[in-house]
């Protein structure tokens, strides 16, 4: 039977491999778009082959490579779901963003936290646990997915829809919180397009037209008064509404015939997207009544349902116990107003929680990860796999 001491000693002995892998992964420019995740996949596949770990490659589009690696067989199946793409570097870096520069025990570079640091640690854990694979009573699955930063249609969404692997529960290491939080829920997302339809005319005779921008302004003033109906849900903050984009007009001296705005709503379990959309449409109708020539079209562009999971699951208990062991503190239960691929797992009845190293550096200039945190994360993940699969 696998002993905890033996497992931790194996991680301690080989932990220097994590920053080496991470530096290589940072240098693989998998900026999405265009992605080119095959560059990171080369490194991942090399490591998996070297340690004789079973894996499969999947591509919905050539070059957008996904890898599913597996130790053991059968249930229970624990998946660690990482992604290999990154956002563009942006400006104002003090170090080259694709070099993986180490300063003060931190590695700087695009993707160090989101998500190549956790990916490197997960890959390392696979190589350590490979030595004990024969003792497993379940499966450890590692997803190294493409396209997370642009919606996952070529990555996790594709892999789950096409049933390229099976899982009972999953850890999503994609929200940097120094392993102080376990995320068991996420708000829902609604992306709504509102179009104001007017009538074009010359700017010198506005009375001959219908100004779509003025009418949109009237709609937004009514929308600002809207108070969403909701019941408080433990661990969640209030639902939110944000006006993110507005477009209208063709020139300063023309009455605009069209104006559009795009709305982002983050809503709670218990709220229904259909009802929220109905209320927005009611606000549009109210605006039309007050402004006789106003006309609006409302369209739901995207919807992702909220979720909240039980905090008594064995996965939660194991992560809490092992975090206390490694970090000497207990992670708190929380939820997120953002979204991760956890939603895609939960939608398919897979218990998926967020747990990750990092200092909330995602998408920032001078992104970094503390190397010590990656070592600690590797230990917690390995110990959790031991609890559930051995």
C-alpha positions as CSV (number, residue, x, y, z in Angstrom):
1,X,0.0,0.0,0.0
2,X,1.3,3.5,-0.9
3,X,2.6,5.3,2.1
4,X,2.2,9.0,2.5
5,X,5.9,9.4,3.6
6,X,7.1,7.6,0.5
7,X,4.9,9.7,-1.8
8,X,6.0,13.0,-0.3
9,X,9.7,12.0,-0.4
10,X,9.3,11.2,-4.1
11,X,7.9,14.7,-4.7
12,X,10.6,16.4,-2.6
13,X,13.3,14.5,-4.5
14,X,12.1,15.5,-8.0
15,X,10.5,18.9,-7.4
16,X,13.2,20.8,-9.2
17,X,11.7,19.3,-12.4
18,X,8.6,21.6,-12.1
19,X,10.4,24.9,-12.9
20,X,12.3,23.3,-15.7
21,X,9.1,22.1,-17.3
22,X,7.4,25.4,-16.7
23,X,10.2,27.4,-18.3
24,X,9.9,25.2,-21.4
25,X,6.1,25.6,-21.5
26,X,6.3,29.4,-21.2
27,X,8.6,29.4,-24.2
28,X,6.0,27.5,-26.2
29,X,4.0,30.5,-27.6
30,X,0.5,29.2,-27.3
31,X,-1.1,32.7,-27.4
32,X,-4.8,32.3,-28.2
33,X,-5.6,33.4,-30.9
34,X,-4.2,31.6,-32.8
35,X,-3.5,29.0,-30.1
36,X,-0.9,26.7,-31.6
37,X,-1.2,24.4,-28.6
38,X,0.7,21.8,-30.4
39,X,3.8,23.6,-29.3
40,X,3.1,22.9,-25.6
41,X,1.8,19.4,-26.5
42,X,5.2,18.4,-27.8
43,X,6.7,19.0,-24.4
44,X,3.8,17.3,-22.6
45,X,3.9,14.2,-24.9
46,X,7.7,13.9,-24.5
47,X,7.4,13.7,-20.7
48,X,4.5,11.3,-20.9
49,X,6.4,9.0,-23.3
50,X,9.5,9.2,-21.1
51,X,7.6,7.9,-18.1
52,X,5.5,5.4,-20.1
53,X,2.2,7.1,-19.2
54,X,-0.7,6.3,-21.4
55,X,-2.2,9.3,-23.3
56,X,-4.2,10.2,-26.4
57,X,-4.1,13.3,-28.6
58,X,-7.2,14.9,-30.0
59,X,-7.6,17.8,-32.4
60,X,-10.8,19.3,-33.6
61,X,-8.7,21.6,-35.8
62,X,-5.1,20.9,-36.8
63,X,-2.6,22.4,-34.4
64,X,-5.1,22.9,-31.6
65,X,-3.9,19.9,-29.6
66,X,-5.6,18.4,-26.6
67,X,-4.0,15.6,-24.5
68,X,-5.7,13.2,-22.2
69,X,-3.3,11.3,-20.0
70,X,-4.3,8.5,-17.6
71,X,-2.9,6.4,-14.7
72,X,-4.8,3.4,-13.4
73,X,-8.2,2.3,-14.7
74,X,-11.9,2.2,-13.7
75,X,-13.7,4.2,-11.1
76,X,-13.4,6.4,-9.2
77,X,-12.0,8.7,-11.8
78,X,-10.4,12.0,-10.7
79,X,-9.6,14.5,-13.4
80,X,-7.1,17.4,-13.1
81,X,-8.2,19.8,-15.9
82,X,-5.5,22.1,-17.1
83,X,-5.2,24.2,-20.3
84,X,-2.1,25.0,-22.4
85,X,-3.2,28.2,-24.2
86,X,-2.5,31.7,-22.8
87,X,-3.8,35.3,-23.5
88,X,-1.6,37.8,-25.4
89,X,1.3,39.2,-23.4
90,X,0.2,42.8,-23.6
91,X,2.4,45.7,-22.6
92,X,4.7,47.0,-19.7
93,X,6.6,43.8,-19.0
94,X,9.8,44.1,-17.0
95,X,11.0,40.7,-18.2
96,X,10.6,39.0,-21.6
97,X,7.1,37.4,-21.3
98,X,8.0,34.2,-23.0
99,X,11.4,33.5,-21.3
100,X,10.3,32.2,-17.9
101,X,12.6,34.4,-15.8
102,X,13.2,33.5,-12.1
103,X,13.6,36.3,-9.6
104,X,13.2,36.0,-5.8
105,X,12.0,32.4,-6.0
106,X,9.2,33.5,-8.5
107,X,9.0,32.7,-12.1
108,X,7.8,35.5,-14.4
109,X,6.2,34.9,-17.8
110,X,2.9,34.8,-19.6
111,X,1.0,31.7,-18.4
112,X,3.0,31.1,-15.2
113,X,-0.2,31.2,-13.2
114,X,-2.8,30.8,-15.9
115,X,-2.4,27.9,-16.5
116,X,1.1,26.6,-17.3
117,X,2.3,26.6,-13.7
118,X,-0.5,24.3,-12.5
119,X,-0.1,22.3,-15.7
120,X,3.7,21.7,-15.0
121,X,2.9,20.7,-11.4
122,X,0.2,18.3,-12.6
123,X,2.4,16.8,-15.2
124,X,5.1,16.3,-12.6
125,X,2.6,14.6,-10.2
126,X,1.7,12.1,-13.0
127,X,5.4,11.1,-13.4
128,X,5.7,10.6,-9.6
129,X,2.5,8.6,-9.3
130,X,3.4,6.4,-12.3
131,X,5.8,4.5,-10.0
132,X,2.8,3.5,-7.9
133,X,0.3,2.9,-10.6
134,X,-0.1,-0.9,-9.9
135,X,-1.4,0.0,-6.5
136,X,-4.2,2.2,-7.8
137,X,-7.9,1.4,-7.3
138,X,-9.2,4.0,-9.7
139,X,-8.0,6.4,-12.4
140,X,-6.1,9.7,-12.4
141,X,-6.8,11.6,-15.5
142,X,-5.0,14.8,-16.6
143,X,-6.5,17.0,-19.2
144,X,-4.2,19.3,-21.0
145,X,-6.7,21.2,-23.1
146,X,-6.6,23.8,-25.9
147,X,-8.7,26.9,-26.3
148,X,-9.7,27.7,-22.7
149,X,-9.1,31.4,-23.2
150,X,-11.5,31.7,-26.1
151,X,-14.4,29.5,-24.9
152,X,-13.1,25.9,-25.0
153,X,-15.0,25.0,-28.2
154,X,-11.8,23.3,-29.4
155,X,-10.8,22.1,-26.0
156,X,-12.7,21.0,-22.9
157,X,-16.1,21.5,-24.5
158,X,-15.1,19.4,-27.5
159,X,-13.5,16.7,-25.3
160,X,-16.6,16.4,-23.1
161,X,-19.2,16.5,-25.9
162,X,-17.3,13.9,-27.8
163,X,-16.8,11.8,-24.7
164,X,-13.1,11.4,-25.2
165,X,-12.7,10.6,-21.5
166,X,-14.8,9.8,-18.4
167,X,-14.6,11.4,-14.9
168,X,-16.5,11.2,-11.7
169,X,-15.0,14.4,-10.2
170,X,-12.5,17.0,-11.2
171,X,-10.2,19.7,-9.9
172,X,-9.9,22.9,-12.1
173,X,-6.7,24.7,-11.2
174,X,-7.5,27.9,-12.9
175,X,-8.2,30.6,-10.3
176,X,-5.1,31.8,-8.5
177,X,-5.9,31.9,-4.8
178,X,-2.8,30.6,-3.0
179,X,-4.7,27.3,-2.3
180,X,-6.7,29.2,0.3
181,X,-10.0,28.7,-1.4
182,X,-12.1,25.8,-2.8
183,X,-14.6,27.1,-5.3
184,X,-17.8,25.1,-5.2
185,X,-20.0,27.3,-7.3
186,X,-20.1,29.9,-10.1
187,X,-22.6,32.5,-11.1
188,X,-24.5,32.1,-14.4
189,X,-23.7,34.3,-17.4
190,X,-26.1,36.0,-19.7
191,X,-24.8,37.9,-22.8
192,X,-27.7,40.0,-24.2
193,X,-27.7,42.1,-27.3
194,X,-30.1,45.1,-27.5
195,X,-30.7,46.9,-30.8
196,X,-32.4,50.3,-31.1
197,X,-34.0,50.8,-34.5
198,X,-34.4,54.3,-35.8
199,X,-34.7,56.2,-39.1
200,X,-31.8,57.8,-40.9
201,X,-31.9,61.5,-41.8
202,X,-29.6,64.5,-42.4
203,X,-28.1,65.9,-39.2
204,X,-29.5,69.4,-40.1
205,X,-33.1,68.1,-40.0
206,X,-33.2,65.6,-37.1
207,X,-37.0,66.0,-36.9
208,X,-37.2,64.0,-40.2
209,X,-35.5,61.0,-38.7
210,X,-35.6,58.8,-35.6
211,X,-32.5,58.9,-33.5
212,X,-31.6,55.3,-32.4
213,X,-28.9,56.6,-30.0
214,X,-31.3,58.9,-28.1
215,X,-33.8,56.0,-27.8
216,X,-31.0,53.7,-26.6
217,X,-30.1,56.3,-24.0
218,X,-33.8,56.3,-22.8
219,X,-33.7,52.4,-22.6
220,X,-30.4,52.4,-20.6
221,X,-31.9,55.0,-18.2
222,X,-34.8,52.6,-17.6
223,X,-32.5,49.6,-17.3
224,X,-30.4,51.4,-14.7
225,X,-33.5,51.5,-12.5
226,X,-34.1,47.8,-12.8
227,X,-33.8,45.8,-9.6
228,X,-33.3,42.1,-10.2
229,X,-35.4,39.8,-8.0
230,X,-33.3,37.2,-6.2
231,X,-32.9,35.2,-3.0
232,X,-29.5,35.3,-1.3
233,X,-27.5,32.2,-1.8
234,X,-24.7,31.3,0.7
235,X,-21.2,32.1,-0.5
236,X,-22.4,34.2,-3.4
237,X,-22.3,37.9,-3.8
238,X,-25.3,39.7,-5.4
239,X,-26.1,39.3,-9.1
240,X,-24.7,42.0,-11.3
241,X,-25.4,43.8,-14.6
242,X,-22.8,45.5,-16.8
243,X,-23.1,47.5,-20.0
244,X,-20.0,46.4,-21.8
245,X,-20.3,47.7,-25.4
246,X,-22.3,50.3,-27.3
247,X,-22.2,51.1,-31.0
248,X,-24.2,53.6,-33.0
249,X,-24.2,56.0,-35.9
250,X,-22.2,56.4,-39.1
251,X,-21.2,60.1,-39.0
252,X,-21.6,63.1,-36.8
253,X,-24.0,64.8,-39.3
254,X,-26.3,61.9,-39.8
255,X,-29.3,60.8,-37.7
256,X,-28.3,57.3,-36.6
257,X,-30.7,54.5,-37.7
258,X,-29.2,51.9,-35.5
259,X,-27.6,51.6,-32.1
260,X,-26.6,48.4,-30.3
261,X,-25.5,47.7,-26.7
262,X,-24.3,44.5,-25.2
263,X,-25.1,43.5,-21.6
264,X,-23.3,41.1,-19.2
265,X,-25.5,39.7,-16.4
266,X,-24.0,37.4,-13.7
267,X,-26.9,35.7,-11.9
268,X,-27.4,33.3,-9.0
269,X,-28.7,29.8,-8.6
270,X,-32.4,30.1,-8.2
271,X,-32.7,32.8,-10.9
272,X,-33.8,31.8,-14.4
273,X,-32.2,33.3,-17.5
274,X,-35.6,33.1,-19.3
275,X,-37.2,35.3,-16.6
276,X,-34.4,37.8,-16.6
277,X,-34.6,38.1,-20.4
278,X,-38.4,38.6,-20.1
279,X,-37.8,41.5,-17.7
280,X,-35.3,43.1,-20.0
281,X,-37.9,42.9,-22.8
282,X,-40.5,44.4,-20.5
283,X,-38.1,47.4,-19.9
284,X,-37.8,47.8,-23.7
285,X,-41.6,47.8,-24.2
286,X,-41.9,50.4,-21.4
287,X,-39.3,52.6,-23.1
288,X,-41.3,52.2,-26.4
289,X,-44.5,53.4,-24.7
290,X,-42.8,56.5,-23.3
291,X,-41.0,57.2,-26.6
292,X,-43.5,56.6,-29.4
293,X,-41.0,56.2,-32.2
294,X,-38.6,54.0,-30.3
295,X,-38.3,50.4,-31.3
296,X,-36.1,47.7,-29.8
297,X,-35.0,44.1,-30.6
298,X,-33.6,42.0,-27.7
299,X,-31.5,38.9,-28.4
300,X,-29.9,36.4,-26.0
301,X,-26.4,35.7,-27.4
302,X,-25.1,33.3,-24.8
303,X,-26.2,31.7,-21.6
304,X,-24.3,29.6,-19.0
305,X,-26.2,28.3,-16.1
306,X,-25.0,28.9,-12.5
307,X,-24.2,26.1,-10.1
308,X,-23.6,25.3,-6.5
309,X,-22.2,22.0,-5.2
310,X,-22.3,20.2,-1.9
311,X,-19.3,21.0,0.3
312,X,-19.5,17.6,2.0
313,X,-18.1,15.6,-1.0
314,X,-15.1,13.3,-0.3
315,X,-13.0,15.4,-2.7
316,X,-13.6,18.6,-0.6
317,X,-12.7,16.7,2.6
318,X,-9.5,15.3,1.1
319,X,-8.3,18.7,-0.3
320,X,-9.0,20.4,3.1
321,X,-7.2,17.7,5.0
322,X,-4.2,17.7,2.7
323,X,-4.0,21.5,2.5
324,X,-3.9,21.6,6.3
325,X,-1.1,19.1,6.2
326,X,1.0,20.9,3.6
327,X,0.2,24.6,4.2
328,X,-0.8,24.4,7.9
329,X,-4.1,26.1,7.1
330,X,-7.6,25.2,6.0
331,X,-8.9,26.5,2.7
332,X,-12.2,28.3,2.9
333,X,-15.3,27.5,0.8
334,X,-16.1,30.1,-1.8
335,X,-17.9,30.7,-5.1
336,X,-16.9,32.8,-8.2
337,X,-18.6,35.6,-10.2
338,X,-16.4,34.5,-13.1
339,X,-16.5,31.3,-15.1
340,X,-14.2,28.4,-15.7
341,X,-14.5,25.0,-17.4
342,X,-16.0,23.7,-14.2
343,X,-19.4,24.7,-15.6
344,X,-18.9,22.3,-18.5
345,X,-18.0,19.4,-16.2
346,X,-21.0,20.1,-13.8
347,X,-23.3,20.3,-16.8
348,X,-22.4,16.7,-17.5
349,X,-22.9,15.6,-13.9
350,X,-19.2,15.6,-13.0
351,X,-18.4,17.1,-9.6
352,X,-15.9,19.8,-10.4
353,X,-14.3,22.3,-8.0
354,X,-11.8,25.1,-8.4
355,X,-8.5,24.9,-6.4
356,X,-5.3,26.5,-7.5
357,X,-1.9,28.1,-6.6
358,X,-1.2,31.6,-7.5
359,X,-1.7,35.2,-6.4
360,X,-4.4,36.4,-8.8
361,X,-2.0,37.3,-11.5
362,X,-4.2,36.0,-14.4
363,X,-3.9,38.0,-17.6
364,X,-1.8,40.8,-15.9
365,X,1.5,42.2,-17.1
366,X,4.5,40.7,-15.3
367,X,2.4,37.6,-14.4
368,X,4.3,35.4,-12.0
369,X,4.0,32.3,-9.8
370,X,5.8,31.4,-6.6
371,X,7.8,28.2,-7.2
372,X,7.2,27.1,-3.6
373,X,3.4,27.2,-4.3
374,X,3.8,24.9,-7.2
375,X,5.7,22.4,-5.1
376,X,2.9,22.6,-2.4
377,X,0.2,22.2,-5.0
378,X,1.9,19.1,-6.3
379,X,2.0,17.6,-2.8
380,X,-1.7,18.4,-2.2
381,X,-2.8,16.9,-5.5
382,X,-0.7,13.8,-5.0
383,X,-2.0,13.3,-1.5
384,X,-5.6,13.8,-2.7
385,X,-5.1,11.3,-5.4
386,X,-3.7,8.9,-2.8
387,X,-6.8,9.3,-0.6
388,X,-9.3,8.8,-3.4
389,X,-7.6,6.3,-5.8
390,X,-5.4,4.1,-3.7
